[in-house]
Amino acid sequence: MEYVLEMRNICKEFPGVKALDGAQLCVRPGSVHALMGENGAGKSTLLKCLFGIYRKDSGSILIDGREADFKSPADAMAHGVAMVHQELNQALRRSVADNVWLGRYPTRGGFVRERYMQERTRELLESLDMHVDPARIIGSLSVAERQMVEIAKAVSYHARVLVLDEPTSSLTDREVEQLFAVIERLKARGCGIVYVSHKMQEILRISDEVTIMRDGRFISTDKAADLTTDKIIAKMVGRELADLYPAVERRRGEVLLEVQGLSAKGLADISFSLHRGEVLGLCGLVGAGRTEILETLFGMRRIAEGSVRLAGRELRAKKPADAIKAGLALLTEERRATGIFGGLSLTDNACVARLRDYRGALGLLRTGSMCKDTDRIIRDLRVRCAGRNTPIKLLSGGNQQKVILGRWLLTDPEVLLLDEPTRGVDVGAKSEIYALIAELAGRGKGVIMVSSEMPELIGTCDRILVVSGGRIAGELMRGAYSEQELMSLAAKYV
């Protein structure tokens, strides 16, 4: 059989939006098939139609040549179609085995067969060369280990099709290699793998074929060997992106933020300065302390020792509200967990950081001003949405990120703290975010940016601090950057 999964001419329309218009995806057994496109291209909608979360308006879905019309994700899994989501949804206080068998516990005489469940889970994990104790509480595992458990769960359903959504977004290089080894084992079993990612080099390395979507439409399916990064970008955005990182000559101004001897939980003796008009990068391995530095500056962590001065004045941010009032803004690493209010509208999400400024007579909110500011964010940051009243959870990841950035721009901050600002964002939106960062620095703002992608730091930042083991391991200026030197410093205190 040529294809294990066939999705042809899929159409799906929401009020005011045609999300899918003749989309298609055909996956061969024993292959990795990448699904690519800008945020809002229709990838998520297409996969939700596959899993029965949405009902397609028209088109056909075939599994192993048989028509399929799943009513729910549980129905899809029961028929051999599984998905590992970017944001893992697990029972964190239950064991690994419980999570694998949740909703279908093996029973005998009304009692759960605990021993059978543990043994079967162990066999599943070992068959994929995963060495995790089935009795361990899943919340105690690393993100990579939890992800592997989800893959093992899919295998337990005898999955013929496995969708991996941004599977490496929170993994170290070593964990990525472990994941790729598991993918090779699944390929050898004849499983068809749909791989969703915005990481170009990763796609070109792991994929056999690549399907690209744009504006809800099918653009092309090509052999990965016939593609290059530039070819993929051109197909995704419909234009060439010759300069992903804006070439900007910036003049560094006076010292804006000065940190001296800062110590907090997970941090020791952190000292650095940030100038006006400067983009300062924080590089390091996962867990090195990069996020902790931003959270401490923003009042989310208590300072044990040291001082922070903003524009020459001591900054005493005991809570985020203090930091916001002083002129700081923080874009958090996990936008769905700590960045957005999913069920609320774009207007509510965009304006939440400065509600006090929208208060009118009798304490009522001036909704007209809120709507006007939200419309400006939608226009200036090119947010793709049906309108300002759309629940933000319905937007793609890149468009959610733009709304959060817009939220902070409304506060007119002096210092922007950006934690993984382009995680899970397509290349077109990345280019727009880089241009926005450059524009803010050009206006004399100070930007501190955390990123796990070294090319991004090298292409965007004027200076890079390397964090290792909760300490500053080194500093490199533009012109002296190299990935080898950055990695060497990142391992200094490990």
PEJOCOR-V698910 format. One record per residue. N is the residue number from 1. RES is the residue in three letters. BURIAL is b if it has 24 or more other C-alpha atoms within 12 Angstrom, else e. Layout:
n:N res:RES burial:BURIAL
n:N res:RES burial:BURIAL
//
This chain:
n:1 res:MET burial:e
n:2 res:GLU burial:e
n:3 res:TYR burial:b
n:4 res:VAL burial:b
n:5 res:LEU burial:b
n:6 res:GLU burial:b
n:7 res:MET burial:b
n:8 res:ARG burial:b
n:9 res:ASN burial:e
n:10 res:ILE burial:b
n:11 res:CYS burial:b
n:12 res:LYS burial:b
n:13 res:GLU burial:e
n:14 res:PHE burial:e
n:15 res:PRO burial:e
n:16 res:GLY burial:e
n:17 res:VAL burial:e
n:18 res:LYS burial:b
n:19 res:ALA burial:b
n:20 res:LEU burial:b
n:21 res:ASP burial:b
n:22 res:GLY burial:b
n:23 res:ALA burial:b
n:24 res:GLN burial:b
n:25 res:LEU burial:b
n:26 res:CYS burial:b
n:27 res:VAL burial:b
n:28 res:ARG burial:b
n:29 res:PRO burial:b
n:30 res:GLY burial:b
n:31 res:SER burial:b
n:32 res:VAL burial:b
n:33 res:HIS burial:b
n:34 res:ALA burial:b
n:35 res:LEU burial:b
n:36 res:MET burial:b
n:37 res:GLY burial:b
n:38 res:GLU burial:b
n:39 res:ASN burial:b
n:40 res:GLY burial:b
n:41 res:ALA burial:b
n:42 res:GLY burial:b
n:43 res:LYS burial:b
n:44 res:SER burial:b
n:45 res:THR burial:b
n:46 res:LEU burial:b
n:47 res:LEU burial:b
n:48 res:LYS burial:b
n:49 res:CYS burial:b
n:50 res:LEU burial:b
n:51 res:PHE burial:b
n:52 res:GLY burial:b
n:53 res:ILE burial:e
n:54 res:TYR burial:b
n:55 res:ARG burial:b
n:56 res:LYS burial:b
n:57 res:ASP burial:e
n:58 res:SER burial:e
n:59 res:GLY burial:b
n:60 res:SER burial:b
n:61 res:ILE burial:b
n:62 res:LEU burial:b
n:63 res:ILE burial:b
n:64 res:ASP burial:b
n:65 res:GLY burial:e
n:66 res:ARG burial:e
n:67 res:GLU burial:e
n:68 res:ALA burial:b
n:69 res:ASP burial:b
n:70 res:PHE burial:b
n:71 res:LYS burial:e
n:72 res:SER burial:e
n:73 res:PRO burial:b
n:74 res:ALA burial:e
n:75 res:ASP burial:e
n:76 res:ALA burial:b
n:77 res:MET burial:b
n:78 res:ALA burial:b
n:79 res:HIS burial:b
n:80 res:GLY burial:b
n:81 res:VAL burial:b
n:82 res:ALA burial:b
n:83 res:MET burial:b
n:84 res:VAL burial:b
n:85 res:HIS burial:b
n:86 res:GLN burial:b
n:87 res:GLU burial:b
n:88 res:LEU burial:b
n:89 res:ASN burial:e
n:90 res:GLN burial:b
n:91 res:ALA burial:e
n:92 res:LEU burial:e
n:93 res:ARG burial:e
n:94 res:ARG burial:e
n:95 res:SER burial:b
n:96 res:VAL burial:b
n:97 res:ALA burial:b
n:98 res:ASP burial:b
n:99 res:ASN burial:b
n:100 res:VAL burial:b
n:101 res:TRP burial:b
n:102 res:LEU burial:e
n:103 res:GLY burial:e
n:104 res:ARG burial:e
n:105 res:TYR burial:e
n:106 res:PRO burial:e
n:107 res:THR burial:e
n:108 res:ARG burial:e
n:109 res:GLY burial:e
n:110 res:GLY burial:e
n:111 res:PHE burial:e
n:112 res:VAL burial:e
n:113 res:ARG burial:e
n:114 res:GLU burial:e
n:115 res:ARG burial:e
n:116 res:TYR burial:e
n:117 res:MET burial:b
n:118 res:GLN burial:b
n:119 res:GLU burial:e
n:120 res:ARG burial:b
n:121 res:THR burial:b
n:122 res:ARG burial:b
n:123 res:GLU burial:e
n:124 res:LEU burial:b
n:125 res:LEU burial:b
n:126 res:GLU burial:e
n:127 res:SER burial:e
n:128 res:LEU burial:b
n:129 res:ASP burial:b
n:130 res:MET burial:b
n:131 res:HIS burial:e
n:132 res:VAL burial:b
n:133 res:ASP burial:b
n:134 res:PRO burial:b
n:135 res:ALA burial:b
n:136 res:ARG burial:b
n:137 res:ILE burial:e
n:138 res:ILE burial:b
n:139 res:GLY burial:e
n:140 res:SER burial:e
n:141 res:LEU burial:b
n:142 res:SER burial:e
n:143 res:VAL burial:b
n:144 res:ALA burial:b
n:145 res:GLU burial:b
n:146 res:ARG burial:b
n:147 res:GLN burial:b
n:148 res:MET burial:b
n:149 res:VAL burial:b
n:150 res:GLU burial:b
n:151 res:ILE burial:b
n:152 res:ALA burial:b
n:153 res:LYS burial:b
n:154 res:ALA burial:b
n:155 res:VAL burial:b
n:156 res:SER burial:b
n:157 res:TYR burial:b
n:158 res:HIS burial:b
n:159 res:ALA burial:b
n:160 res:ARG burial:b
n:161 res:VAL burial:b
n:162 res:LEU burial:b
n:163 res:VAL burial:b
n:164 res:LEU burial:b
n:165 res:ASP burial:b
n:166 res:GLU burial:b
n:167 res:PRO burial:b
n:168 res:THR burial:b
n:169 res:SER burial:b
n:170 res:SER burial:b
n:171 res:LEU burial:b
n:172 res:THR burial:e
n:173 res:ASP burial:e
n:174 res:ARG burial:e
n:175 res:GLU burial:b
n:176 res:VAL burial:b
n:177 res:GLU burial:e
n:178 res:GLN burial:b
n:179 res:LEU burial:b
n:180 res:PHE burial:b
n:181 res:ALA burial:e
n:182 res:VAL burial:b
n:183 res:ILE burial:b
n:184 res:GLU burial:b
n:185 res:ARG burial:b
n:186 res:LEU burial:b
n:187 res:LYS burial:b
n:188 res:ALA burial:e
n:189 res:ARG burial:e
n:190 res:GLY burial:b
n:191 res:CYS burial:b
n:192 res:GLY burial:b
n:193 res:ILE burial:b
n:194 res:VAL burial:b
n:195 res:TYR burial:b
n:196 res:VAL burial:b
n:197 res:SER burial:b
n:198 res:HIS burial:b
n:199 res:LYS burial:b
n:200 res:MET burial:b
n:201 res:GLN burial:e
n:202 res:GLU burial:b
n:203 res:ILE burial:b
n:204 res:LEU burial:b
n:205 res:ARG burial:b
n:206 res:ILE burial:b
n:207 res:SER burial:b
n:208 res:ASP burial:b
n:209 res:GLU burial:b
n:210 res:VAL burial:b
n:211 res:THR burial:b
n:212 res:ILE burial:b
n:213 res:MET burial:b
n:214 res:ARG burial:b
n:215 res:ASP burial:b
n:216 res:GLY burial:b
n:217 res:ARG burial:b
n:218 res:PHE burial:b
n:219 res:ILE burial:b
n:220 res:SER burial:b
n:221 res:THR burial:b
n:222 res:ASP burial:b
n:223 res:LYS burial:b
n:224 res:ALA burial:b
n:225 res:ALA burial:e
n:226 res:ASP burial:e
n:227 res:LEU burial:b
n:228 res:THR burial:e
n:229 res:THR burial:b
n:230 res:ASP burial:e
n:231 res:LYS burial:b
n:232 res:ILE burial:b
n:233 res:ILE burial:b
n:234 res:ALA burial:b
n:235 res:LYS burial:b
n:236 res:MET burial:b
n:237 res:VAL burial:b
n:238 res:GLY burial:e
n:239 res:ARG burial:e
n:240 res:GLU burial:e
n:241 res:LEU burial:e
n:242 res:ALA burial:e
n:243 res:ASP burial:e
n:244 res:LEU burial:b
n:245 res:TYR burial:b
n:246 res:PRO burial:b
n:247 res:ALA burial:e
n:248 res:VAL burial:e
n:249 res:GLU burial:e
n:250 res:ARG burial:b
n:251 res:ARG burial:e
n:252 res:ARG burial:b
n:253 res:GLY burial:e
n:254 res:GLU burial:e
n:255 res:VAL burial:b
n:256 res:LEU burial:b
n:257 res:LEU burial:b
n:258 res:GLU burial:b
n:259 res:VAL burial:b
n:260 res:GLN burial:b
n:261 res:GLY burial:e
n:262 res:LEU burial:b
n:263 res:SER burial:b
n:264 res:ALA burial:b
n:265 res:LYS burial:e
n:266 res:GLY burial:b
n:267 res:LEU burial:b
n:268 res:ALA burial:b
n:269 res:ASP burial:b
n:270 res:ILE burial:b
n:271 res:SER burial:b
n:272 res:PHE burial:b
n:273 res:SER burial:b
n:274 res:LEU burial:b
n:275 res:HIS burial:b
n:276 res:ARG burial:b
n:277 res:GLY burial:b
n:278 res:GLU burial:b
n:279 res:VAL burial:b
n:280 res:LEU burial:b
n:281 res:GLY burial:b
n:282 res:LEU burial:b
n:283 res:CYS burial:b
n:284 res:GLY burial:b
n:285 res:LEU burial:b
n:286 res:VAL burial:b
n:287 res:GLY burial:b
n:288 res:ALA burial:b
n:289 res:GLY burial:b
n:290 res:ARG burial:b
n:291 res:THR burial:b
n:292 res:GLU burial:b
n:293 res:ILE burial:b
n:294 res:LEU burial:b
n:295 res:GLU burial:b
n:296 res:THR burial:b
n:297 res:LEU burial:b
n:298 res:PHE burial:b
n:299 res:GLY burial:b
n:300 res:MET burial:b
n:301 res:ARG burial:b
n:302 res:ARG burial:b
n:303 res:ILE burial:b
n:304 res:ALA burial:e
n:305 res:GLU burial:e
n:306 res:GLY burial:b
n:307 res:SER burial:b
n:308 res:VAL burial:b
n:309 res:ARG burial:b
n:310 res:LEU burial:b
n:311 res:ALA burial:b
n:312 res:GLY burial:e
n:313 res:ARG burial:e
n:314 res:GLU burial:e
n:315 res:LEU burial:b
n:316 res:ARG burial:b
n:317 res:ALA burial:b
n:318 res:LYS burial:e
n:319 res:LYS burial:e
n:320 res:PRO burial:b
n:321 res:ALA burial:e
n:322 res:ASP burial:e
n:323 res:ALA burial:b
n:324 res:ILE burial:b
n:325 res:LYS burial:b
n:326 res:ALA burial:b
n:327 res:GLY burial:b
n:328 res:LEU burial:b
n:329 res:ALA burial:b
n:330 res:LEU burial:b
n:331 res:LEU burial:b
n:332 res:THR burial:b
n:333 res:GLU burial:b
n:334 res:GLU burial:b
n:335 res:ARG burial:b
n:336 res:ARG burial:b
n:337 res:ALA burial:e
n:338 res:THR burial:e
n:339 res:GLY burial:b
n:340 res:ILE burial:b
n:341 res:PHE burial:b
n:342 res:GLY burial:b
n:343 res:GLY burial:e
n:344 res:LEU burial:e
n:345 res:SER burial:b
n:346 res:LEU burial:b
n:347 res:THR burial:b
n:348 res:ASP burial:b
n:349 res:ASN burial:b
n:350 res:ALA burial:b
n:351 res:CYS burial:b
n:352 res:VAL burial:b
n:353 res:ALA burial:b
n:354 res:ARG burial:b
n:355 res:LEU burial:e
n:356 res:ARG burial:e
n:357 res:ASP burial:e
n:358 res:TYR burial:b
n:359 res:ARG burial:e
n:360 res:GLY burial:e
n:361 res:ALA burial:e
n:362 res:LEU burial:e
n:363 res:GLY burial:e
n:364 res:LEU burial:e
n:365 res:LEU burial:e
n:366 res:ARG burial:e
n:367 res:THR burial:e
n:368 res:GLY burial:e
n:369 res:SER burial:e
n:370 res:MET burial:b
n:371 res:CYS burial:b
n:372 res:LYS burial:e
n:373 res:ASP burial:b
n:374 res:THR burial:b
n:375 res:ASP burial:b
n:376 res:ARG burial:b
n:377 res:ILE burial:b
n:378 res:ILE burial:b
n:379 res:ARG burial:e
n:380 res:ASP burial:e
n:381 res:LEU burial:b
n:382 res:ARG burial:b
n:383 res:VAL burial:b
n:384 res:ARG burial:b
n:385 res:CYS burial:b
n:386 res:ALA burial:b
n:387 res:GLY burial:b
n:388 res:ARG burial:b
n:389 res:ASN burial:b
n:390 res:THR burial:b
n:391 res:PRO burial:b
n:392 res:ILE burial:b
n:393 res:LYS burial:b
n:394 res:LEU burial:b
n:395 res:LEU burial:b
n:396 res:SER burial:b
n:397 res:GLY burial:b
n:398 res:GLY burial:b
n:399 res:ASN burial:b
n:400 res:GLN burial:b
n:401 res:GLN burial:b
n:402 res:LYS burial:b
n:403 res:VAL burial:b
n:404 res:ILE burial:b
n:405 res:LEU burial:b
n:406 res:GLY burial:b
n:407 res:ARG burial:b
n:408 res:TRP burial:b
n:409 res:LEU burial:b
n:410 res:LEU burial:b
n:411 res:THR burial:b
n:412 res:ASP burial:b
n:413 res:PRO burial:b
n:414 res:GLU burial:b
n:415 res:VAL burial:b
n:416 res:LEU burial:b
n:417 res:LEU burial:b
n:418 res:LEU burial:b
n:419 res:ASP burial:b
n:420 res:GLU burial:b
n:421 res:PRO burial:b
n:422 res:THR burial:b
n:423 res:ARG burial:b
n:424 res:GLY burial:b
n:425 res:VAL burial:b
n:426 res:ASP burial:b
n:427 res:VAL burial:b
n:428 res:GLY burial:b
n:429 res:ALA burial:b
n:430 res:LYS burial:b
n:431 res:SER burial:b
n:432 res:GLU burial:b
n:433 res:ILE burial:b
n:434 res:TYR burial:b
n:435 res:ALA burial:e
n:436 res:LEU burial:b
n:437 res:ILE burial:b
n:438 res:ALA burial:b
n:439 res:GLU burial:b
n:440 res:LEU burial:b
n:441 res:ALA burial:b
n:442 res:GLY burial:b
n:443 res:ARG burial:e
n:444 res:GLY burial:b
n:445 res:LYS burial:b
n:446 res:GLY burial:b
n:447 res:VAL burial:b
n:448 res:ILE burial:b
n:449 res:MET burial:b
n:450 res:VAL burial:b
n:451 res:SER burial:b
n:452 res:SER burial:b
n:453 res:GLU burial:b
n:454 res:MET burial:b
n:455 res:PRO burial:e
n:456 res:GLU burial:b
n:457 res:LEU burial:b
n:458 res:ILE burial:b
n:459 res:GLY burial:b
n:460 res:THR burial:b
n:461 res:CYS burial:b
n:462 res:ASP burial:b
n:463 res:ARG burial:b
n:464 res:ILE burial:b
n:465 res:LEU burial:b
n:466 res:VAL burial:b
n:467 res:VAL burial:b
n:468 res:SER burial:b
n:469 res:GLY burial:b
n:470 res:GLY burial:b
n:471 res:ARG burial:b
n:472 res:ILE burial:b
n:473 res:ALA burial:b
n:474 res:GLY burial:b
n:475 res:GLU burial:b
n:476 res:LEU burial:b
n:477 res:MET burial:e
n:478 res:ARG burial:e
n:479 res:GLY burial:e
n:480 res:ALA burial:e
n:481 res:TYR burial:b
n:482 res:SER burial:e
n:483 res:GLU burial:e
n:484 res:GLN burial:e
n:485 res:GLU burial:b
n:486 res:LEU burial:b
n:487 res:MET burial:b
n:488 res:SER burial:e
n:489 res:LEU burial:b
n:490 res:ALA burial:b
n:491 res:ALA burial:b
n:492 res:LYS burial:e
n:493 res:TYR burial:e
n:494 res:VAL burial:e
//
